[in-house]
Amino acid sequence: MKRIVFLIPVLLLSTYLLSQTTISGTITDHKKQPVAGASVTIKDSYDGATTDSLGRFSFTTFEKGTQTLVVTNIGFVSEEQTISLAGEAMTLNIEMKQKITELSAVVLSAGSFEASDRKRATAVLDPIDIVTTASANGEITGALKTLPGTQQVGEQEGLFVRGGTAAETKTFIDGTLVNNFFYSSVPNIAQFSRFSPFLFKGTVFSTGGYSALYGQALSSALILESIDLPERSSANVGLSVLSANAGLQHLAKNKKSSWGVNYSYTDLSLAFAVIKQRQDYSRVPRVHNFDANFRFKTSPTGMVKYYGYVSNNKLGFTVSSIDSLGYLDKFAIANTNIYHNLSWKENLHHRWKIHIGLSYSNNKDDINSGLQDQQKNDVVLTGLEFKNFGIKTKGNYFNARLVLEKKFKGLTALRFGTEYNYSKDHLVFTDYNGQPYTNNISENLNALFAESDIYVTNDLAIKTGLRAEYASLLKKYNLAPRLSLAYKLGKHTQASLAYGIFYQNPEKKYLPSPNMLDFMKATHYILQFQKVANQQSFRVEMFYKKYQHLVKTDATQNTQFAINNNGFGDAKGIEFFWRDKKTIKNLDYWISYSYLDTKRDFLNFPYAITPNFAAKHTASIVAKKFIEPIKLNLNIAYNFASGRPYYDIQYDGSQYKFTDRGTVPSYNNVSFALNYLPFIGKKNATVFPVYVLQVSNIFNFKQTYGYQYSYNGARKEAIVPTSRMFVFIGAFISFGTDRSDEVINNGL
């Protein structure tokens, strides 16, 4: 009896143990690395375990028959596996797939600097400080000149990128092409862009390898995204030695719509009276700008945005004539520019999106050029009759664009669409005898494009694209493939590769041509390494760019026409960028350096040479520090460029040849800005004043951009800034909304 009593619990224990199933194994990722902290459970039960640092797990269960094993972990796709439980121990090895998310996925960034609300974690410059430097003078492209790949060209407006001309960089706002992004050209004086940096919340500055959604830019694309609804209603006024402005922005009570208007007037009379200019102005630059906007939500995910402006400016000046000593060269221009942009974005069903954009601009220039004597009387000199002329131009430009996007699993997406560009330019040239000559050029450009983002894992992403265009002016098609790859090397590091072919029509200022022309072509190859972590960013990028079918010109005394597409060239180099917001409290600084080796045979070049807008070495140092106790923001910037080449190319009757050539001195510039914010951080404040002092070229460096020559090459003259140093003082007040950051970062 005692034995029986003893055997009963033993038998019960054996039955209990036999009714259990032990499940063990290892959880790994796609690289066969262990996944720690993964949860492994029997579905609809309490049985399970968590993996250790080696990805191992083990647990027992009383469940029987067919069951579902569920494996979950943050950052991975949940895995389910059907198992059969019959009391025998099981060993399982399960591989988990990474969940592809925007925060953890590798970023396709080769050839571009991106800043937006959507990609704050990876942006090198965020939407505010991409327009922040003391040397930028509140101008978007002025700030971008501190980034690698750009040139410090001071005598002409535009972005010169990696050996390309300013015309090879195009700007897009909310997807549509912007014509006349800058104020109309003035001889040897760089003009600013027409748009306030406060209009934009996102910026992509591509120095090469940009998306197939955009075209007609041989070297670079600047892609700007306008702001949505404001946070609240506000008003602002500003007064400085240069300008006055006022604006109102109204947000509806339901926060689903807004409208706004702004007016600004700029008059440089006072500044030029104090700061001596190289030019003798008969009409000091005066600019009137009026703009308006409205925005409204069409649904919780849809938005319609409109922005439009009217701008009018006039100026006139004389300089000593290089062609005839004792006489003056006269130049005057009156410009009126109108711009409208309308866009609609909406999320559709089944993860589809639609984006429609329309833009229209009208630009009128009235230019007058001639010779004057010392008493400012107009004269016509024998042999120099061509210097007396008038030009009236009128351009109409329309752009329409449709993009459809389909989101798939993770971040994988497909985008495709179409674009239509129409332009009509009318020119009337009047010679010294009053004889008019007209020229009309119309163009229809149609494009189809498709692009896909393929995220294989969080560590590997591929972007493929294809763009096709037809240009009615050339009566030709092109087909441009694009490809980018990015691979994550570590938690904060990645490598990227980009390839693409880019086409662009010849510039209209060289048309019409006596011969049928073709698209200009550039092929880009880019290799990049990037590390972004803990408010510090480092990137190095190598590139090679091959040019084909560049325009060659034939010039006489007063005309210049494209004659063929036999031009060619290349550009190669390496660039570095470092930004640090961490090391020193309240100090943000970045350093950039570019090395460029480029040659091209185009226009009237006798053979392939380095163009006069390209410096071999460029560098910038930008620093910003906020001194909290005294509520003072200090910005300082240093810009450097090695000497650019200069040439005088003359036609001797049989060929073009050099009559003079050399290299200008290196370019150096140090600028700083002080911004005093007395009410920053003050509770219950309703008025927010900001006081600004800005000085450019504080060390009064002598700067020479190049040389200009008399028409016969007998004399040359240095091209220099209009003044060596410039000082700006202003006060800006906002009501209802603290816009201190805007004023500081505008560097007004």
Backbone hydrogen bonds, N-H to C=O, Kabsch-Sander energy under -0.5 kcal/mol:
donor,donor_aa,acceptor,acceptor_aa,energy
5,V,1,M,-2.6
6,F,2,K,-1.8
7,L,3,R,-2.3
8,I,4,I,-1.6
10,V,6,F,-1.0
11,L,7,L,-2.9
12,L,8,I,-2.5
13,L,9,P,-2.6
14,S,10,V,-2.3
15,T,11,L,-2.4
16,Y,12,L,-2.1
17,L,13,L,-2.6
18,L,14,S,-2.4
19,S,15,T,-1.2
20,Q,17,L,-1.2
21,T,61,T,-2.3
23,I,21,T,-0.5
23,I,59,F,-3.3
24,S,90,M,-2.4
25,G,57,F,-1.9
26,T,92,L,-1.7
27,I,55,G,-2.8
28,T,94,I,-2.3
29,D,33,Q,-2.4
32,K,29,D,-2.1
35,V,27,I,-2.4
36,A,34,P,-0.7
37,G,51,T,-1.7
38,A,35,V,-0.6
39,S,72,T,-2.9
40,V,38,A,-0.5
40,V,49,A,-3.1
41,T,39,S,-0.5
41,T,70,V,-2.4
42,I,47,D,-2.3
43,K,41,T,-0.5
43,K,68,T,-3.1
45,S,42,I,-1.3
49,A,40,V,-2.6
51,T,38,A,-2.3
52,D,56,R,-2.1
55,G,52,D,-2.1
57,F,25,G,-2.0
59,F,23,I,-2.3
61,T,21,T,-1.9
65,G,85,L,-2.3
67,Q,83,I,-2.9
69,L,67,Q,-0.5
69,L,81,Q,-3.3
70,V,41,T,-3.1
70,V,68,T,-0.5
71,V,79,E,-3.0
72,T,39,S,-2.2
76,F,73,N,-1.9
77,V,97,K,-3.3
79,E,71,V,-2.6
81,Q,69,L,-2.4
83,I,67,Q,-2.6
85,L,65,G,-2.8
85,L,83,I,-0.5
86,A,84,S,-0.6
90,M,22,T,-3.1
92,L,24,S,-2.8
94,I,26,T,-2.3
94,I,92,L,-0.5
96,M,28,T,-3.1
99,K,75,G,-2.9
100,I,98,Q,-0.6
101,T,99,K,-0.7
105,A,101,T,-2.2
106,V,458,N,-1.9
109,S,107,V,-1.2
112,S,109,S,-2.1
113,F,205,F,-2.5
114,E,112,S,-0.5
115,A,203,T,-2.8
119,K,116,S,-0.6
120,R,117,D,-0.8
122,T,119,K,-1.0
123,A,119,K,-1.2
124,V,114,E,-0.7
130,I,126,D,-1.3
131,V,128,I,-1.7
132,T,129,D,-1.4
133,T,131,V,-0.6
136,A,133,T,-1.2
139,E,136,A,-1.3
143,A,139,E,-1.5
143,A,140,I,-0.6
144,L,140,I,-1.7
145,K,141,T,-1.1
146,T,143,A,-1.9
147,L,144,L,-1.8
150,T,147,L,-1.2
151,Q,160,F,-1.3
153,V,151,Q,-1.4
154,G,152,Q,-0.7
160,F,158,G,-0.6
161,V,159,L,-0.7
162,R,149,G,-2.5
164,G,161,V,-1.9
168,E,165,T,-1.2
169,T,166,A,-1.5
170,K,220,S,-1.8
172,F,222,L,-2.7
173,I,176,T,-2.4
174,D,224,L,-2.8
176,T,173,I,-1.9
178,V,171,T,-2.7
179,N,177,L,-0.6
183,Y,192,F,-2.4
186,V,189,I,-0.7
189,I,186,V,-2.0
190,A,154,G,-1.1
194,R,181,F,-2.6
199,L,196,S,-1.6
200,F,197,P,-1.4
201,K,225,E,-2.7
202,G,225,E,-1.6
203,T,115,A,-3.3
204,V,223,I,-2.5
205,F,113,F,-3.1
206,S,204,V,-0.7
206,S,221,A,-2.9
207,T,111,G,-2.5
207,T,205,F,-0.6
208,G,111,G,-0.9
214,Y,211,S,-1.4
216,Q,503,Y,-0.7
219,S,168,E,-2.3
220,S,168,E,-1.8
221,A,206,S,-1.5
222,L,170,K,-2.7
223,I,204,V,-3.1
223,I,221,A,-0.6
224,L,172,F,-3.4
224,L,222,L,-0.6
225,E,202,G,-2.5
227,I,199,L,-2.2
234,S,249,Q,-2.7
235,A,735,F,-2.0
236,N,247,G,-2.1
237,V,733,I,-3.1
238,G,245,N,-2.4
239,L,731,A,-2.9
240,S,243,S,-2.6
241,V,729,I,-1.8
244,A,265,Y,-2.2
245,N,238,G,-2.0
246,A,263,Y,-2.3
247,G,236,N,-2.4
248,L,261,V,-2.5
249,Q,234,S,-3.0
250,H,259,W,-3.3
252,A,257,S,-2.7
255,K,252,A,-1.8
258,S,295,R,-2.5
259,W,250,H,-2.0
260,G,293,N,-2.3
261,V,248,L,-2.1
262,N,291,D,-2.2
263,Y,246,A,-2.6
264,S,289,N,-2.3
265,Y,244,A,-2.9
266,T,287,V,-2.6
267,D,242,L,-3.0
268,L,285,P,-1.8
272,F,268,L,-2.7
273,A,269,S,-1.7
274,V,270,L,-1.3
275,I,271,A,-3.3
276,K,274,V,-0.7
278,R,722,T,-2.0
280,D,318,T,-2.4
281,Y,279,Q,-0.8
282,S,316,G,-1.4
283,R,316,G,-2.3
286,R,314,K,-1.7
287,V,266,T,-2.3
288,H,312,N,-2.9
289,N,264,S,-2.4
290,F,310,V,-2.3
291,D,262,N,-2.3
292,A,308,G,-2.5
293,N,260,G,-2.3
294,F,306,Y,-1.4
295,R,258,S,-2.4
296,F,304,V,-2.0
297,K,256,K,-3.0
298,T,302,G,-0.9
299,S,302,G,-1.0
303,M,345,K,-2.4
304,V,296,F,-2.7
305,K,343,S,-2.4
306,Y,294,F,-2.5
307,Y,341,N,-2.2
308,G,292,A,-2.3
309,Y,339,Y,-2.1
310,V,290,F,-2.7
311,S,337,N,-2.7
312,N,288,H,-2.4
313,N,335,N,-2.3
314,K,286,R,-1.6
315,L,333,I,-2.0
316,G,283,R,-2.3
317,F,331,F,-2.7
318,T,280,D,-1.9
319,V,329,D,-1.8
321,S,327,Y,-2.8
327,Y,324,S,-1.7
328,L,372,Q,-3.0
329,D,319,V,-3.3
330,K,328,L,-0.5
330,K,370,G,-3.3
331,F,317,F,-2.5
332,A,368,N,-1.8
333,I,315,L,-2.5
334,A,366,D,-1.5
335,N,313,N,-3.0
336,T,364,K,-2.0
337,N,311,S,-2.6
338,I,362,N,-2.6
339,Y,309,Y,-2.2
340,H,360,Y,-2.5
341,N,307,Y,-2.3
342,L,358,L,-3.0
343,S,305,K,-2.4
344,W,356,I,-2.6
345,K,303,M,-2.2
346,E,354,I,-2.1
348,L,346,E,-0.5
348,L,352,W,-3.4
351,R,348,L,-0.5
352,W,349,H,-0.9
353,K,405,E,-2.5
354,I,346,E,-2.4
355,H,403,V,-2.3
356,I,344,W,-2.6
357,G,401,R,-2.4
358,L,342,L,-3.0
359,S,399,N,-2.3
360,Y,340,H,-2.2
361,S,397,Y,-2.3
362,N,338,I,-2.2
363,N,395,G,-2.3
364,K,336,T,-2.5
365,D,393,T,-1.8
366,D,334,A,-2.0
367,I,391,I,-3.3
368,N,332,A,-2.5
369,S,389,F,-2.6
370,G,330,K,-1.6
371,L,379,V,-0.7
372,Q,328,L,-2.3
373,D,377,N,-2.2
376,K,373,D,-2.1
379,V,371,L,-2.3
384,L,381,L,-2.1
387,K,384,L,-1.8
388,N,385,E,-2.0
389,F,369,S,-2.3
389,F,387,K,-0.7
390,G,430,T,-2.1
391,I,367,I,-2.5
392,K,428,V,-2.1
393,T,365,D,-2.4
394,K,426,H,-2.3
395,G,363,N,-2.6
396,N,424,K,-2.3
397,Y,361,S,-2.5
398,F,422,Y,-2.8
399,N,359,S,-2.5
400,A,420,Y,-2.5
401,R,357,G,-2.1
402,L,418,T,-2.4
403,V,355,H,-2.5
404,L,416,F,-3.0
405,E,353,K,-2.5
406,K,414,L,-2.9
407,K,351,R,-2.7
408,F,412,T,-3.2
412,T,409,K,-1.3
413,A,453,D,-2.0
414,L,406,K,-2.3
415,R,451,E,-3.5
416,F,404,L,-2.3
417,G,449,F,-2.3
418,T,402,L,-1.7
419,E,447,A,-2.2
420,Y,400,A,-2.7
421,N,445,L,-2.8
422,Y,398,F,-2.9
423,S,443,E,-2.2
424,K,396,N,-2.2
425,D,441,I,-2.9
426,H,394,K,-2.8
427,L,439,N,-2.6
428,V,392,K,-2.4
429,F,437,Y,-3.5
430,T,390,G,-2.9
430,T,428,V,-0.5
431,D,429,F,-0.5
431,D,435,Q,-2.2
434,G,431,D,-2.1
437,Y,429,F,-2.5
439,N,427,L,-2.3
441,I,425,D,-2.4
443,E,423,S,-2.6
445,L,421,N,-2.8
446,N,444,N,-0.5
446,N,470,Y,-2.3
447,A,419,E,-2.4
448,L,468,A,-2.3
449,F,417,G,-2.1
450,A,466,L,-2.0
451,E,415,R,-3.3
452,S,464,T,-2.8
453,D,413,A,-2.8
454,I,452,S,-0.6
454,I,462,I,-3.5
455,Y,453,D,-0.6
456,V,454,I,-0.9
456,V,460,L,-1.3
457,T,460,L,-1.6
461,A,486,A,-2.3
462,I,454,I,-2.7
463,K,484,S,-3.0
464,T,452,S,-2.0
465,G,482,R,-2.5
466,L,450,A,-2.5
467,R,480,A,-2.1
468,A,448,L,-3.0
469,E,478,N,-1.7
470,Y,446,N,-2.4
471,A,476,K,-2.3
472,S,444,N,-2.6
472,S,470,Y,-0.6
475,K,471,A,-2.1
476,K,471,A,-1.3
478,N,469,E,-1.9
480,A,467,R,-3.5
482,R,465,G,-2.8
483,L,499,Y,-3.0
484,S,463,K,-2.7
485,L,497,L,-3.0
486,A,461,A,-2.3
487,Y,495,A,-3.1
488,K,459,D,-2.7
489,L,487,Y,-0.5
489,L,493,T,-1.3
490,G,493,T,-1.7
494,Q,530,Q,-2.2
495,A,487,Y,-2.7
496,S,528,Q,-2.6
497,L,485,L,-2.8
498,A,526,I,-2.3
499,Y,483,L,-3.2
500,G,524,H,-1.7
501,I,481,P,-1.9
502,F,522,A,-2.7
504,Q,520,M,-1.7
510,Y,507,E,-1.5
511,L,508,K,-1.8
520,M,504,Q,-3.0
521,K,548,Q,-2.8
522,A,502,F,-2.4
523,T,546,K,-2.3
524,H,500,G,-2.9
525,Y,544,Y,-2.2
526,I,498,A,-2.6
527,L,542,M,-2.7
528,Q,496,S,-2.8
529,F,540,V,-2.7
530,Q,494,Q,-2.5
531,K,538,F,-3.2
532,V,492,H,-2.1
533,A,536,Q,-2.6
536,Q,533,A,-1.2
537,S,579,R,-2.7
538,F,531,K,-2.8
539,R,577,F,-2.2
540,V,529,F,-2.5
541,E,575,E,-2.3
542,M,527,L,-2.9
543,F,573,G,-2.0
544,Y,525,Y,-2.3
545,K,571,A,-3.3
546,K,523,T,-2.3
547,Y,569,G,-3.0
548,Q,521,K,-2.8
549,H,567,G,-0.7
550,L,567,G,-1.8
552,K,564,N,-2.2
553,T,603,L,-1.5
554,D,561,F,-2.1
556,T,559,T,-2.0
561,F,554,D,-1.6
562,A,510,Y,-2.9
563,I,552,K,-2.9
564,N,552,K,-1.2
567,G,550,L,-2.5
568,F,601,D,-1.5
569,G,547,Y,-1.5
570,D,599,K,-2.5
571,A,545,K,-2.4
572,K,597,D,-2.0
573,G,543,F,-1.8
574,I,595,Y,-1.1
575,E,541,E,-2.4
576,F,593,Y,-2.8
577,F,539,R,-2.1
578,W,591,I,-2.5
579,R,537,S,-2.7
580,D,589,Y,-2.6
581,K,535,Q,-2.7
587,L,584,I,-1.9
588,D,624,K,-2.8
589,Y,580,D,-1.7
590,W,622,V,-2.3
591,I,578,W,-2.8
592,S,620,S,-2.4
593,Y,576,F,-2.2
594,S,618,T,-2.6
595,Y,574,I,-2.6
596,L,616,K,-2.6
597,D,572,K,-2.9
599,K,570,D,-2.0
600,R,609,I,-2.6
601,D,568,F,-3.2
602,F,600,R,-0.6
603,L,551,V,-3.4
605,F,602,F,-2.4
609,I,600,R,-1.9
614,A,611,P,-1.7
615,A,613,F,-0.6
618,T,594,S,-1.9
619,A,640,F,-2.4
620,S,592,S,-2.0
621,I,638,Y,-2.3
622,V,590,W,-2.5
623,A,636,I,-2.7
624,K,588,D,-2.8
625,K,634,L,-2.7
626,F,586,N,-1.4
627,I,625,K,-0.6
627,I,632,L,-3.4
628,E,626,F,-1.1
630,I,627,I,-0.7
631,K,627,I,-0.6
631,K,628,E,-1.1
632,L,627,I,-1.8
633,N,675,N,-2.7
634,L,625,K,-3.2
634,L,632,L,-0.5
635,N,673,A,-2.6
636,I,623,A,-2.5
637,A,671,S,-2.5
638,Y,621,I,-2.7
639,N,669,N,-2.7
640,F,619,A,-2.9
641,A,667,Y,-1.9
642,S,617,H,-2.9
646,Y,662,G,-2.5
648,D,660,D,-2.6
650,Q,648,D,-0.6
650,Q,657,K,-2.5
652,D,650,Q,-0.6
652,D,655,Q,-2.4
657,K,650,Q,-2.4
659,T,648,D,-2.9
660,D,648,D,-1.0
662,G,646,Y,-1.9
664,V,644,R,-2.7
667,Y,641,A,-3.5
669,N,639,N,-1.7
671,S,637,A,-2.4
672,F,695,V,-2.3
673,A,635,N,-2.6
674,L,693,L,-3.1
675,N,633,N,-2.2
676,Y,691,Y,-2.7
677,L,631,K,-2.3
677,L,675,N,-0.5
680,I,677,L,-1.2
682,K,679,F,-2.3
685,A,682,K,-1.0
688,F,734,S,-2.4
690,V,732,F,-2.2
691,Y,676,Y,-2.3
692,V,730,G,-3.0
693,L,674,L,-2.4
694,Q,728,F,-2.5
695,V,672,F,-2.6
696,S,726,F,-2.6
698,I,670,V,-2.7
700,N,697,N,-2.0
703,Q,701,F,-0.5
705,Y,719,I,-3.1
706,G,719,I,-0.9
708,Q,717,E,-2.8
710,S,715,R,-2.4
713,G,710,S,-2.0
717,E,708,Q,-2.5
719,I,706,G,-3.1
720,V,718,A,-0.7
726,F,696,S,-1.0
728,F,694,Q,-3.1
730,G,692,V,-2.1
731,A,239,L,-3.0
732,F,690,V,-2.5
733,I,237,V,-3.2
734,S,688,F,-1.4
735,F,235,A,-3.8
736,G,686,T,-2.5
739,R,737,T,-0.9
743,V,739,R,-1.9
744,I,740,S,-2.9
745,N,741,D,-2.9
746,N,742,E,-1.7
747,G,743,V,-0.9
747,G,744,I,-1.0
748,L,743,V,-0.9
